[in-house]
């Protein structure tokens, strides 16, 4: 008979068991990136909208970072990296329709709904990277809501227009041309250092 305690039989059993495990165990795509979550940020530095799918355009994902909060006095982009703008993270945008955005915040008395085509004027803003740009302003009602929601006086909701040209910055650490995210907005640290 076969001695089941024989080292050769045990080794063959271990090899066979390992082979079966490799065949039935789920494989991970080692070295191949996978998408675990897909989010867009219609307003730079505000809350994300989770997506099941997104349309890629020349500017990035459709409706991603099409708006930003700017300081009305300086024209500078308001970033939550500055603690006085930290409540921007609490502003949650949601698309009611393709062109209608609803903003909510635990710090605002009620949500605000506005149409993306309802710009009142244009304003010159200073981006973090590149030349000054002309952005579209969404008016006093939106600015007043943002001020109540964030506690920041003089902030304006501004957005890019159809003629916007994306500024590209070379990442000195990688040597690759990496587009900045939008006017006045630096690319993510992982891309542009």
Order of alpha helices (4+ residues) and beta strands (2+ residues): alpha-beta-beta-beta-beta-beta-beta-beta-beta-beta-beta-alpha-beta-beta-beta-alpha
